[in-house]
Structures are given as structure tokens and as C-alpha cells.
């Protein structure tokens, strides 16, 4: 975040230089996109300076031969995209098969393994009147086995901000900044 603040301060300083010097709006398109995408509070949607370069980006993405504008000074490169958020703790990513390109697998499920044997135990009194647990045999209707475990799938949550830039901080450690490209 410090790099973002330094970049914003640099752009602001450029904006107040004499007319012969460059202004913030004269920064490369790639640097404008990077700075605006990294804006968090508010997001780029709420920063009037950011709306034109981001709208330009969204329109350019729809054209054939699109290439991401890069801010070489920031050493951030192109953004990444992760449509789905992490699964809740105790779950793992599962895949559904859908799509027109030969049943492409999509990581859109969260799968959790649960113990279902708890419901198969009943108590029964022995001849001395003591209660003992008794496991009732049962078959897993899904696969015909006597398994106590079952996998339960749920839809994997989608990210509100699926795009990200990894921007190096002062020490060169990359920090992830999430954003969206919704108008």
C-alpha cells in the first residue's frame, strides 16, 4: 500500500509542476490503470480521475488483439484473475464438468467430507438394564458401500473483485490488490 501512496504522491506532485512539465493525466495509460485498480477506499468507480482510463480499458478489452497496458515503472506486469473465492475452512475445491469446449472442468464447487455414522447409532438396553450403543448397519445409497463418510458439495463463492495486480512494496515484496471491471 505504501507504493500506492508513493505513486499517488508522485502523480500529485507532477500535477502541480509548471505547465511545461508533465501532469498526472499525462502518465502512461498502464500507470493510470494500475493506480486506479489499486484504489480501495473508494474503489476506482468513486475516483473521478479513474473513470476515463478504466472505461477505456474495459472498451479496449472487447476488441480483437487487446493487450494490457503495462506500467513498467511499478514492475507489476499484467493483472491476474481468480473468479472464485477460497472455499470455507474444512472444504476443498471441487470441479464440475460443463462448457462447450469438450467438457472443460470448472473449479466451481466446495466439497466437504462429513461423518454420517452418528445417525446410525442407537442405544439399546442389555439384560442388566445398562444402555449400550449399537451401530446399525446401513448402506450408502450413493455407492452401495457401508461407508461412514460422505462428500457434500456446495457452490464455490464468486469474488466481487476477481481481478488483481501484485504490486511490489518498498522491500520488493508483492502485495495483492483486488479490483473489478464492472461499469
Secondary structure, 3 states (H helix, E strand, C coil): CHHHHHHHHHHHHHHCCCCCCCCHHHCCHHHHHHHHHCCCCCCHHHCHHHHHHHHHHHHHHCCCCCCCCCCHHHCCCCCEECCECCCCCCCEEEEEECCCCCCCEEEEEEEEEEECHHHHEEEEECCCCCEEEEECCCCCCCCCCCCCEEEEEEECCECCCCEEEEEECCCCCEEEEEECCCC
